[in-house]
Amino acid sequence: MHVHVMGQNCEAKFWLEPEIELSVNKGMSVVLLKKAENLVIQRQEEIRNAWKTHFGG
């Protein structure tokens, strides 16, 4: 289970399991990465539920 975070001309991918962890960074600054990670942490339940609805499970 993972989530992509898109920015202007940049993207990051975070694994959600077994724990939230950066998988890929394509041009995102350290500051934006930290903001993105915090957002994923804050909204992880919503993201997990959306994943399960979309992909099943």
mmCIF file of the N, C-alpha and C atoms, coordinates in Angstrom:
data_MODEL
# 
_entry.id   MODEL 
# 
loop_
_atom_site.group_PDB 
_atom_site.id 
_atom_site.type_symbol 
_atom_site.label_atom_id 
_atom_site.label_alt_id 
_atom_site.label_comp_id 
_atom_site.label_asym_id 
_atom_site.label_entity_id 
_atom_site.label_seq_id 
_atom_site.pdbx_PDB_ins_code 
_atom_site.Cartn_x 
_atom_site.Cartn_y 
_atom_site.Cartn_z 
_atom_site.occupancy 
_atom_site.B_iso_or_equiv 
_atom_site.pdbx_formal_charge 
_atom_site.auth_seq_id 
_atom_site.auth_comp_id 
_atom_site.auth_asym_id 
_atom_site.auth_atom_id 
_atom_site.pdbx_PDB_model_num 
ATOM 1   N N  . MET A 1 1  ? 0.853   -1.157 0.000   1.00 0.00 ? 1  MET A N  1 
ATOM 2   C CA . MET A 1 1  ? 0.000   0.000  0.000   1.00 0.00 ? 1  MET A CA 1 
ATOM 3   C C  . MET A 1 1  ? 0.909   1.233  0.000   1.00 0.00 ? 1  MET A C  1 
ATOM 4   N N  . HIS A 1 2  ? 0.643   2.145  -0.931  1.00 0.00 ? 2  HIS A N  1 
ATOM 5   C CA . HIS A 1 2  ? 1.461   3.351  -1.035  1.00 0.00 ? 2  HIS A CA 1 
ATOM 6   C C  . HIS A 1 2  ? 0.609   4.520  -1.520  1.00 0.00 ? 2  HIS A C  1 
ATOM 7   N N  . VAL A 1 3  ? 1.189   5.699  -1.453  1.00 0.00 ? 3  VAL A N  1 
ATOM 8   C CA . VAL A 1 3  ? 0.516   6.898  -1.927  1.00 0.00 ? 3  VAL A CA 1 
ATOM 9   C C  . VAL A 1 3  ? 1.543   7.774  -2.645  1.00 0.00 ? 3  VAL A C  1 
ATOM 10  N N  . HIS A 1 4  ? 1.086   8.414  -3.724  1.00 0.00 ? 4  HIS A N  1 
ATOM 11  C CA . HIS A 1 4  ? 1.915   9.366  -4.453  1.00 0.00 ? 4  HIS A CA 1 
ATOM 12  C C  . HIS A 1 4  ? 1.511   10.776 -4.034  1.00 0.00 ? 4  HIS A C  1 
ATOM 13  N N  . VAL A 1 5  ? 2.492   11.617 -3.809  1.00 0.00 ? 5  VAL A N  1 
ATOM 14  C CA . VAL A 1 5  ? 2.252   13.019 -3.474  1.00 0.00 ? 5  VAL A CA 1 
ATOM 15  C C  . VAL A 1 5  ? 2.846   13.848 -4.597  1.00 0.00 ? 5  VAL A C  1 
ATOM 16  N N  . MET A 1 6  ? 1.995   14.632 -5.247  1.00 0.00 ? 6  MET A N  1 
ATOM 17  C CA . MET A 1 6  ? 2.421   15.410 -6.408  1.00 0.00 ? 6  MET A CA 1 
ATOM 18  C C  . MET A 1 6  ? 2.605   16.874 -6.017  1.00 0.00 ? 6  MET A C  1 
ATOM 19  N N  . GLY A 1 7  ? 3.656   17.468 -6.524  1.00 0.00 ? 7  GLY A N  1 
ATOM 20  C CA . GLY A 1 7  ? 3.899   18.891 -6.377  1.00 0.00 ? 7  GLY A CA 1 
ATOM 21  C C  . GLY A 1 7  ? 4.111   19.470 -7.757  1.00 0.00 ? 7  GLY A C  1 
ATOM 22  N N  . GLN A 1 8  ? 4.417   20.743 -7.799  1.00 0.00 ? 8  GLN A N  1 
ATOM 23  C CA . GLN A 1 8  ? 4.681   21.371 -9.086  1.00 0.00 ? 8  GLN A CA 1 
ATOM 24  C C  . GLN A 1 8  ? 6.049   20.895 -9.579  1.00 0.00 ? 8  GLN A C  1 
ATOM 25  N N  . ASN A 1 9  ? 6.039   20.107 -10.643 1.00 0.00 ? 9  ASN A N  1 
ATOM 26  C CA . ASN A 1 9  ? 7.257   19.548 -11.237 1.00 0.00 ? 9  ASN A CA 1 
ATOM 27  C C  . ASN A 1 9  ? 8.026   18.615 -10.294 1.00 0.00 ? 9  ASN A C  1 
ATOM 28  N N  . CYS A 1 10 ? 7.318   17.970 -9.358  1.00 0.00 ? 10 CYS A N  1 
ATOM 29  C CA . CYS A 1 10 ? 7.979   17.027 -8.466  1.00 0.00 ? 10 CYS A CA 1 
ATOM 30  C C  . CYS A 1 10 ? 6.954   16.010 -7.975  1.00 0.00 ? 10 CYS A C  1 
ATOM 31  N N  . GLU A 1 11 ? 7.469   14.912 -7.452  1.00 0.00 ? 11 GLU A N  1 
ATOM 32  C CA . GLU A 1 11 ? 6.605   13.830 -6.975  1.00 0.00 ? 11 GLU A CA 1 
ATOM 33  C C  . GLU A 1 11 ? 7.362   12.996 -5.950  1.00 0.00 ? 11 GLU A C  1 
ATOM 34  N N  . ALA A 1 12 ? 6.620   12.486 -4.978  1.00 0.00 ? 12 ALA A N  1 
ATOM 35  C CA . ALA A 1 12 ? 7.190   11.558 -4.005  1.00 0.00 ? 12 ALA A CA 1 
ATOM 36  C C  . ALA A 1 12 ? 6.217   10.405 -3.820  1.00 0.00 ? 12 ALA A C  1 
ATOM 37  N N  . LYS A 1 13 ? 6.765   9.263  -3.472  1.00 0.00 ? 13 LYS A N  1 
ATOM 38  C CA . LYS A 1 13 ? 5.950   8.076  -3.198  1.00 0.00 ? 13 LYS A CA 1 
ATOM 39  C C  . LYS A 1 13 ? 6.297   7.608  -1.791  1.00 0.00 ? 13 LYS A C  1 
ATOM 40  N N  . PHE A 1 14 ? 5.265   7.370  -0.994  1.00 0.00 ? 14 PHE A N  1 
ATOM 41  C CA . PHE A 1 14 ? 5.453   6.893  0.368   1.00 0.00 ? 14 PHE A CA 1 
ATOM 42  C C  . PHE A 1 14 ? 4.790   5.537  0.529   1.00 0.00 ? 14 PHE A C  1 
ATOM 43  N N  . TRP A 1 15 ? 5.516   4.583  1.112   1.00 0.00 ? 15 TRP A N  1 
ATOM 44  C CA . TRP A 1 15 ? 4.917   3.322  1.524   1.00 0.00 ? 15 TRP A CA 1 
ATOM 45  C C  . TRP A 1 15 ? 4.092   3.602  2.760   1.00 0.00 ? 15 TRP A C  1 
ATOM 46  N N  . LEU A 1 16 ? 2.964   2.925  2.902   1.00 0.00 ? 16 LEU A N  1 
ATOM 47  C CA . LEU A 1 16 ? 2.126   3.058  4.085   1.00 0.00 ? 16 LEU A CA 1 
ATOM 48  C C  . LEU A 1 16 ? 2.303   1.880  5.034   1.00 0.00 ? 16 LEU A C  1 
ATOM 49  N N  . GLU A 1 17 ? 2.823   0.781  4.509   1.00 0.00 ? 17 GLU A N  1 
ATOM 50  C CA . GLU A 1 17 ? 3.003   -0.427 5.313   1.00 0.00 ? 17 GLU A CA 1 
ATOM 51  C C  . GLU A 1 17 ? 4.365   -1.033 5.031   1.00 0.00 ? 17 GLU A C  1 
ATOM 52  N N  . PRO A 1 18 ? 5.024   -1.587 6.000   1.00 0.00 ? 18 PRO A N  1 
ATOM 53  C CA . PRO A 1 18 ? 4.546   -1.776 7.363   1.00 0.00 ? 18 PRO A CA 1 
ATOM 54  C C  . PRO A 1 18 ? 4.517   -0.476 8.167   1.00 0.00 ? 18 PRO A C  1 
ATOM 55  N N  . GLU A 1 19 ? 5.243   0.536  7.701   1.00 0.00 ? 19 GLU A N  1 
ATOM 56  C CA . GLU A 1 19 ? 5.175   1.854  8.326   1.00 0.00 ? 19 GLU A CA 1 
ATOM 57  C C  . GLU A 1 19 ? 5.346   2.909  7.240   1.00 0.00 ? 19 GLU A C  1 
ATOM 58  N N  . ILE A 1 20 ? 4.996   4.137  7.539   1.00 0.00 ? 20 ILE A N  1 
ATOM 59  C CA . ILE A 1 20 ? 5.121   5.201  6.546   1.00 0.00 ? 20 ILE A CA 1 
ATOM 60  C C  . ILE A 1 20 ? 6.598   5.477  6.316   1.00 0.00 ? 20 ILE A C  1 
ATOM 61  N N  . GLU A 1 21 ? 6.992   5.373  5.029   1.00 0.00 ? 21 GLU A N  1 
ATOM 62  C CA . GLU A 1 21 ? 8.399   5.511  4.669   1.00 0.00 ? 21 GLU A CA 1 
ATOM 63  C C  . GLU A 1 21 ? 8.501   6.031  3.239   1.00 0.00 ? 21 GLU A C  1 
ATOM 64  N N  . LEU A 1 22 ? 9.415   6.955  3.014   1.00 0.00 ? 22 LEU A N  1 
ATOM 65  C CA . LEU A 1 22 ? 9.650   7.476  1.676   1.00 0.00 ? 22 LEU A CA 1 
ATOM 66  C C  . LEU A 1 22 ? 10.202  6.365  0.788   1.00 0.00 ? 22 LEU A C  1 
ATOM 67  N N  . SER A 1 23 ? 9.601   6.203  -0.382  1.00 0.00 ? 23 SER A N  1 
ATOM 68  C CA . SER A 1 23 ? 10.049  5.202  -1.337  1.00 0.00 ? 23 SER A CA 1 
ATOM 69  C C  . SER A 1 23 ? 10.814  5.850  -2.491  1.00 0.00 ? 23 SER A C  1 
ATOM 70  N N  . VAL A 1 24 ? 10.222  6.921  -3.052  1.00 0.00 ? 24 VAL A N  1 
ATOM 71  C CA . VAL A 1 24 ? 10.812  7.581  -4.219  1.00 0.00 ? 24 VAL A CA 1 
ATOM 72  C C  . VAL A 1 24 ? 10.641  9.085  -4.072  1.00 0.00 ? 24 VAL A C  1 
ATOM 73  N N  . ASN A 1 25 ? 11.671  9.817  -4.433  1.00 0.00 ? 25 ASN A N  1 
ATOM 74  C CA . ASN A 1 25 ? 11.597  11.271 -4.491  1.00 0.00 ? 25 ASN A CA 1 
ATOM 75  C C  . ASN A 1 25 ? 12.076  11.721 -5.863  1.00 0.00 ? 25 ASN A C  1 
ATOM 76  N N  . LYS A 1 26 ? 11.211  12.397 -6.570  1.00 0.00 ? 26 LYS A N  1 
ATOM 77  C CA . LYS A 1 26 ? 11.566  12.922 -7.888  1.00 0.00 ? 26 LYS A CA 1 
ATOM 78  C C  . LYS A 1 26 ? 11.477  14.444 -7.844  1.00 0.00 ? 26 LYS A C  1 
ATOM 79  N N  . GLY A 1 27 ? 12.540  15.076 -7.344  1.00 0.00 ? 27 GLY A N  1 
ATOM 80  C CA . GLY A 1 27 ? 12.663  16.526 -7.391  1.00 0.00 ? 27 GLY A CA 1 
ATOM 81  C C  . GLY A 1 27 ? 12.029  17.306 -6.262  1.00 0.00 ? 27 GLY A C  1 
ATOM 82  N N  . MET A 1 28 ? 11.539  16.643 -5.231  1.00 0.00 ? 28 MET A N  1 
ATOM 83  C CA . MET A 1 28 ? 10.910  17.349 -4.117  1.00 0.00 ? 28 MET A CA 1 
ATOM 84  C C  . MET A 1 28 ? 11.990  17.797 -3.130  1.00 0.00 ? 28 MET A C  1 
ATOM 85  N N  . SER A 1 29 ? 11.915  19.049 -2.704  1.00 0.00 ? 29 SER A N  1 
ATOM 86  C CA . SER A 1 29 ? 12.891  19.575 -1.750  1.00 0.00 ? 29 SER A CA 1 
ATOM 87  C C  . SER A 1 29 ? 12.696  18.918 -0.388  1.00 0.00 ? 29 SER A C  1 
ATOM 88  N N  . VAL A 1 30 ? 13.690  19.037 0.457   1.00 0.00 ? 30 VAL A N  1 
ATOM 89  C CA . VAL A 1 30 ? 13.620  18.472 1.799   1.00 0.00 ? 30 VAL A CA 1 
ATOM 90  C C  . VAL A 1 30 ? 12.441  19.069 2.564   1.00 0.00 ? 30 VAL A C  1 
ATOM 91  N N  . VAL A 1 31 ? 12.222  20.365 2.416   1.00 0.00 ? 31 VAL A N  1 
ATOM 92  C CA . VAL A 1 31 ? 11.113  21.039 3.108   1.00 0.00 ? 31 VAL A CA 1 
ATOM 93  C C  . VAL A 1 31 ? 9.769   20.479 2.628   1.00 0.00 ? 31 VAL A C  1 
ATOM 94  N N  . LEU A 1 32 ? 9.602   20.344 1.316   1.00 0.00 ? 32 LEU A N  1 
ATOM 95  C CA . LEU A 1 32 ? 8.351   19.801 0.786   1.00 0.00 ? 32 LEU A CA 1 
ATOM 96  C C  . LEU A 1 32 ? 8.167   18.330 1.161   1.00 0.00 ? 32 LEU A C  1 
ATOM 97  N N  . LEU A 1 33 ? 9.251   17.575 1.170   1.00 0.00 ? 33 LEU A N  1 
ATOM 98  C CA . LEU A 1 33 ? 9.165   16.168 1.575   1.00 0.00 ? 33 LEU A CA 1 
ATOM 99  C C  . LEU A 1 33 ? 8.651   16.039 3.006   1.00 0.00 ? 33 LEU A C  1 
ATOM 100 N N  . LYS A 1 34 ? 9.147   16.878 3.900   1.00 0.00 ? 34 LYS A N  1 
ATOM 101 C CA . LYS A 1 34 ? 8.715   16.822 5.295   1.00 0.00 ? 34 LYS A CA 1 
ATOM 102 C C  . LYS A 1 34 ? 7.241   17.196 5.404   1.00 0.00 ? 34 LYS A C  1 
ATOM 103 N N  . LYS A 1 35 ? 6.814   18.225 4.657   1.00 0.00 ? 35 LYS A N  1 
ATOM 104 C CA . LYS A 1 35 ? 5.401   18.610 4.657   1.00 0.00 ? 35 LYS A CA 1 
ATOM 105 C C  . LYS A 1 35 ? 4.542   17.477 4.116   1.00 0.00 ? 35 LYS A C  1 
ATOM 106 N N  . ALA A 1 36 ? 4.994   16.846 3.043   1.00 0.00 ? 36 ALA A N  1 
ATOM 107 C CA . ALA A 1 36 ? 4.252   15.741 2.441   1.00 0.00 ? 36 ALA A CA 1 
ATOM 108 C C  . ALA A 1 36 ? 4.157   14.572 3.416   1.00 0.00 ? 36 ALA A C  1 
ATOM 109 N N  . GLU A 1 37 ? 5.264   14.231 4.052   1.00 0.00 ? 37 GLU A N  1 
ATOM 110 C CA . GLU A 1 37 ? 5.264   13.133 5.007   1.00 0.00 ? 37 GLU A CA 1 
ATOM 111 C C  . GLU A 1 37 ? 4.309   13.429 6.164   1.00 0.00 ? 37 GLU A C  1 
ATOM 112 N N  . ASN A 1 38 ? 4.332   14.641 6.679   1.00 0.00 ? 38 ASN A N  1 
ATOM 113 C CA . ASN A 1 38 ? 3.427   15.007 7.770   1.00 0.00 ? 38 ASN A CA 1 
ATOM 114 C C  . ASN A 1 38 ? 1.973   14.900 7.336   1.00 0.00 ? 38 ASN A C  1 
ATOM 115 N N  . LEU A 1 39 ? 1.678   15.300 6.113   1.00 0.00 ? 39 LEU A N  1 
ATOM 116 C CA . LEU A 1 39 ? 0.318   15.198 5.596   1.00 0.00 ? 39 LEU A CA 1 
ATOM 117 C C  . LEU A 1 39 ? -0.112  13.739 5.489   1.00 0.00 ? 39 LEU A C  1 
ATOM 118 N N  . VAL A 1 40 ? 0.768   12.892 4.998   1.00 0.00 ? 40 VAL A N  1 
ATOM 119 C CA . VAL A 1 40 ? 0.465   11.459 4.893   1.00 0.00 ? 40 VAL A CA 1 
ATOM 120 C C  . VAL A 1 40 ? 0.216   10.870 6.282   1.00 0.00 ? 40 VAL A C  1 
ATOM 121 N N  . ILE A 1 41 ? 1.036   11.255 7.251   1.00 0.00 ? 41 ILE A N  1 
ATOM 122 C CA . ILE A 1 41 ? 0.860   10.760 8.622   1.00 0.00 ? 41 ILE A CA 1 
ATOM 123 C C  . ILE A 1 41 ? -0.484  11.212 9.178   1.00 0.00 ? 41 ILE A C  1 
ATOM 124 N N  . GLN A 1 42 ? -0.808  12.486 9.004   1.00 0.00 ? 42 GLN A N  1 
ATOM 125 C CA . GLN A 1 42 ? -2.056  13.034 9.534   1.00 0.00 ? 42 GLN A CA 1 
ATOM 126 C C  . GLN A 1 42 ? -3.290  12.399 8.897   1.00 0.00 ? 42 GLN A C  1 
ATOM 127 N N  . ARG A 1 43 ? -3.193  12.041 7.613   1.00 0.00 ? 43 ARG A N  1 
ATOM 128 C CA . ARG A 1 43 ? -4.366  11.560 6.888   1.00 0.00 ? 43 ARG A CA 1 
ATOM 129 C C  . ARG A 1 43 ? -4.267  10.084 6.514   1.00 0.00 ? 43 ARG A C  1 
ATOM 130 N N  . GLN A 1 44 ? -3.400  9.351  7.211   1.00 0.00 ? 44 GLN A N  1 
ATOM 131 C CA . GLN A 1 44 ? -3.147  7.963  6.833   1.00 0.00 ? 44 GLN A CA 1 
ATOM 132 C C  . GLN A 1 44 ? -4.394  7.086  6.885   1.00 0.00 ? 44 GLN A C  1 
ATOM 133 N N  . GLU A 1 45 ? -5.263  7.280  7.838   1.00 0.00 ? 45 GLU A N  1 
ATOM 134 C CA . GLU A 1 45 ? -6.470  6.452  7.910   1.00 0.00 ? 45 GLU A CA 1 
ATOM 135 C C  . GLU A 1 45 ? -7.358  6.702  6.688   1.00 0.00 ? 45 GLU A C  1 
ATOM 136 N N  . GLU A 1 46 ? -7.513  7.947  6.325   1.00 0.00 ? 46 GLU A N  1 
ATOM 137 C CA . GLU A 1 46 ? -8.300  8.304  5.136   1.00 0.00 ? 46 GLU A CA 1 
ATOM 138 C C  . GLU A 1 46 ? -7.674  7.718  3.871   1.00 0.00 ? 46 GLU A C  1 
ATOM 139 N N  . ILE A 1 47 ? -6.358  7.791  3.775   1.00 0.00 ? 47 ILE A N  1 
ATOM 140 C CA . ILE A 1 47 ? -5.645  7.263  2.609   1.00 0.00 ? 47 ILE A CA 1 
ATOM 141 C C  . ILE A 1 47 ? -5.794  5.743  2.534   1.00 0.00 ? 47 ILE A C  1 
ATOM 142 N N  . ARG A 1 48 ? -5.635  5.068  3.659   1.00 0.00 ? 48 ARG A N  1 
ATOM 143 C CA . ARG A 1 48 ? -5.774  3.608  3.694   1.00 0.00 ? 48 ARG A CA 1 
ATOM 144 C C  . ARG A 1 48 ? -7.194  3.182  3.301   1.00 0.00 ? 48 ARG A C  1 
ATOM 145 N N  . ASN A 1 49 ? -8.196  3.894  3.804   1.00 0.00 ? 49 ASN A N  1 
ATOM 146 C CA . ASN A 1 49 ? -9.588  3.575  3.464   1.00 0.00 ? 49 ASN A CA 1 
ATOM 147 C C  . ASN A 1 49 ? -9.848  3.788  1.974   1.00 0.00 ? 49 ASN A C  1 
ATOM 148 N N  . ALA A 1 50 ? -9.319  4.865  1.413   1.00 0.00 ? 50 ALA A N  1 
ATOM 149 C CA . ALA A 1 50 ? -9.490  5.129  -0.015  1.00 0.00 ? 50 ALA A CA 1 
ATOM 150 C C  . ALA A 1 50 ? -8.804  4.046  -0.848  1.00 0.00 ? 50 ALA A C  1 
ATOM 151 N N  . TRP A 1 51 ? -7.623  3.619  -0.409  1.00 0.00 ? 51 TRP A N  1 
ATOM 152 C CA . TRP A 1 51 ? -6.892  2.544  -1.095  1.00 0.00 ? 51 TRP A CA 1 
ATOM 153 C C  . TRP A 1 51 ? -7.743  1.269  -1.132  1.00 0.00 ? 51 TRP A C  1 
ATOM 154 N N  . LYS A 1 52 ? -8.272  0.902  0.045   1.00 0.00 ? 52 LYS A N  1 
ATOM 155 C CA . LYS A 1 52 ? -9.065  -0.322 0.140   1.00 0.00 ? 52 LYS A CA 1 
ATOM 156 C C  . LYS A 1 52 ? -10.334 -0.232 -0.697  1.00 0.00 ? 52 LYS A C  1 
ATOM 157 N N  . THR A 1 53 ? -10.949 0.936  -0.740  1.00 0.00 ? 53 THR A N  1 
ATOM 158 C CA . THR A 1 53 ? -12.146 1.123  -1.562  1.00 0.00 ? 53 THR A CA 1 
ATOM 159 C C  . THR A 1 53 ? -11.799 0.980  -3.038  1.00 0.00 ? 53 THR A C  1 
ATOM 160 N N  . HIS A 1 54 ? -10.680 1.572  -3.442  1.00 0.00 ? 54 HIS A N  1 
ATOM 161 C CA . HIS A 1 54 ? -10.295 1.575  -4.856  1.00 0.00 ? 54 HIS A CA 1 
ATOM 162 C C  . HIS A 1 54 ? -9.758  0.208  -5.311  1.00 0.00 ? 54 HIS A C  1 
ATOM 163 N N  . PHE A 1 55 ? -8.885  -0.386 -4.510  1.00 0.00 ? 55 PHE A N  1 
ATOM 164 C CA . PHE A 1 55 ? -8.199  -1.611 -4.922  1.00 0.00 ? 55 PHE A CA 1 
ATOM 165 C C  . PHE A 1 55 ? -8.777  -2.873 -4.299  1.00 0.00 ? 55 PHE A C  1 
ATOM 166 N N  . GLY A 1 56 ? -9.641  -2.712 -3.308  1.00 0.00 ? 56 GLY A N  1 
ATOM 167 C CA . GLY A 1 56 ? -10.197 -3.869 -2.613  1.00 0.00 ? 56 GLY A CA 1 
ATOM 168 C C  . GLY A 1 56 ? -9.323  -4.277 -1.451  1.00 0.00 ? 56 GLY A C  1 
ATOM 169 N N  . GLY A 1 57 ? -9.914  -4.956 -0.514  1.00 0.00 ? 57 GLY A N  1 
ATOM 170 C CA . GLY A 1 57 ? -9.127  -5.457 0.610   1.00 0.00 ? 57 GLY A CA 1 
ATOM 171 C C  . GLY A 1 57 ? -9.532  -4.827 1.854   1.00 0.00 ? 57 GLY A C  1 
# 
